[in-house]
Amino acid sequence: MNESPRSASLLHTPIDPTWMVLHTRARQEKAVARHLEAAGVQFDLPLIERVTVTRGRKHRSEVPLFTGYVFVKGQKQDAYDAIATKRVASFIEVRDQDALEQELQQIHAALDSGLPIEEFPQIAIGQRARVTKGPLMGTEGIVIEEARRTCLVLHVDILGRGASVEIERDLLEPVE
């Protein structure tokens, strides 16, 4: 058989990894993350600290910011392998890779800021704004008012969810 060098190289070119979202079964996010780590697959599982009080004792634990979801950067086979563990219900393919990457960077900037952050389980309706100063400078989200406090909702479109972080109103400017 006479193959040109160009067609032969195309057959052996690895496919670039892409972002996918794994929808996990209940309380299986960390176990899925451990599986992915052991398999050498890149993933992102934003965690927040939660403090609970049981019988007068405080317990600190890290819980997923987005319950039921783990972000994976890999091949489709990596998602299928995760599903085979029986800890993943399904996966979502991400159409806009760059947008998800930017949204995850903003979530991590909010987590790294040390400001209180919590999951915001629905799409926020309100003014889009950008933070002008402080540890979240440049971060964009939607402004909401909640119990006399101003919050910026950082949205992850593919999940239809976001996370709200409390912020001073004078640190925001509208985005047009």
C-alpha positions in Angstrom: 0.0 0.0 0.0 1.3 3.4 -0.9 0.5 6.0 1.7 1.6 9.6 1.6 3.5 10.8 4.7 0.9 13.4 5.3 -2.0 10.9 5.6 0.1 8.6 7.9 0.9 11.5 10.3 -2.8 12.4 10.5 -3.7 8.9 11.6 -1.3 9.1 14.6 -2.0 12.7 15.7 -3.5 12.7 19.2 -6.8 14.5 19.6 -6.6 17.7 21.8 -8.3 17.3 25.1 -11.6 19.1 25.5 -13.7 20.2 28.5 -16.6 18.1 29.5 -18.9 18.2 32.5 -19.5 15.0 34.4 -22.9 14.8 36.1 -22.2 12.6 39.2 -24.5 10.6 41.3 -25.3 12.0 44.7 -22.3 12.8 46.9 -19.8 11.2 44.5 -17.9 14.3 43.3 -14.7 13.7 45.4 -14.7 10.0 44.5 -14.9 10.8 40.8 -12.1 13.4 41.3 -9.9 10.7 42.9 -10.6 8.3 40.0 -9.7 11.0 37.5 -6.5 11.9 39.4 -5.4 8.2 39.5 -6.0 7.9 35.8 -4.0 11.0 35.1 -6.9 13.0 33.7 -7.0 16.7 34.1 -10.1 17.9 36.1 -11.5 20.8 38.1 -13.6 20.4 41.2 -14.1 23.8 42.9 -14.4 23.2 46.7 -15.7 25.5 49.5 -15.3 25.1 53.2 -18.4 24.3 55.1 -18.7 24.4 58.9 -21.3 22.3 60.7 -22.1 22.1 64.4 -23.0 18.7 65.8 -23.5 18.2 69.5 -21.8 21.5 70.2 -18.7 20.7 68.2 -17.6 22.4 65.0 -16.7 20.3 62.0 -15.0 21.8 59.0 -15.2 20.0 55.7 -14.6 20.8 52.0 -17.6 20.3 49.8 -18.1 20.9 46.1 -19.3 24.4 45.1 -21.4 22.9 42.3 -22.9 19.8 43.8 -23.2 16.9 41.4 -20.7 18.2 38.8 -17.0 17.6 38.0 -15.3 19.4 35.1 -13.0 17.2 33.0 -10.4 18.1 30.4 -9.7 15.0 28.4 -11.0 12.7 25.7 -14.5 11.2 25.5 -13.0 7.9 26.5 -12.1 9.5 29.9 -15.7 10.4 30.4 -16.8 6.8 29.5 -14.3 5.4 31.9 -15.7 7.6 34.6 -19.2 6.5 33.8 -18.0 2.9 34.1 -17.2 3.5 37.8 -21.0 3.8 38.4 -20.4 7.1 40.2 -21.2 9.2 37.1 -24.7 9.4 35.6 -23.9 11.2 32.4 -21.6 13.8 30.8 -22.2 17.1 29.0 -20.1 18.1 26.0 -18.9 21.8 26.2 -19.4 23.7 22.9 -17.6 26.9 23.9 -14.3 25.7 25.4 -12.9 29.2 25.9 -16.0 30.5 27.7 -16.0 27.6 30.2 -12.2 28.1 30.8 -12.8 31.8 31.6 -15.8 31.0 33.8 -13.7 28.5 35.8 -10.9 31.0 36.2 -13.3 33.5 37.6 -14.7 31.0 40.0 -11.2 30.2 41.2 -10.4 33.9 41.6 -13.4 34.2 43.8 -12.4 31.2 45.9 -8.8 32.4 46.2 -10.0 35.9 47.4 -11.1 34.6 50.7 -14.5 36.3 50.4 -17.6 34.3 51.4 -18.9 32.3 48.4 -21.8 30.0 48.0 -23.6 28.2 45.2 -26.3 30.2 43.4 -28.5 27.4 41.9 -30.3 29.4 39.2 -29.7 31.9 36.5 -29.5 35.4 38.0 -31.5 38.2 36.5 -29.9 41.6 36.8 -27.2 44.0 35.7 -24.0 42.6 34.4 -21.0 44.2 36.2 -17.2 44.1 36.5 -15.2 44.4 39.7 -12.9 47.4 39.5 -10.7 46.9 42.6 -9.6 44.3 45.1 -8.8 40.6 44.8 -11.6 40.0 42.2 -10.6 42.9 39.9 -11.6 42.2 36.3 -14.1 39.5 37.3 -17.5 39.8 35.6 -20.9 38.6 36.8 -24.5 39.6 37.5 -25.4 41.8 40.4 -28.1 40.8 42.8 -29.5 42.1 46.0 -30.0 39.5 48.7 -31.0 40.2 52.3 -29.7 43.8 52.2 -26.3 42.7 50.8 -24.9 43.1 47.3 -23.7 39.9 45.7 -22.0 39.2 42.3 -23.2 36.0 40.7 -20.4 34.2 38.7 -22.3 32.1 36.2 -21.3 28.7 34.6 -23.6 28.7 31.5 -23.3 25.0 30.7 -24.7 24.1 34.1 -27.3 26.8 34.3 -25.8 27.5 37.8 -23.5 30.0 39.4 -21.9 31.0 42.6 -22.6 34.3 44.5 -19.9 36.2 46.3 -20.7 39.1 48.6 -19.1 42.4 47.4 -19.2 46.1 48.1 -21.3 47.9 45.5 -18.7 50.7 45.0 -16.3 48.1 43.7 -18.5 47.4 40.7 -19.0 49.1 37.3 -21.6 48.2 34.7 -20.6 46.2 31.7 -22.3 47.2 28.4 
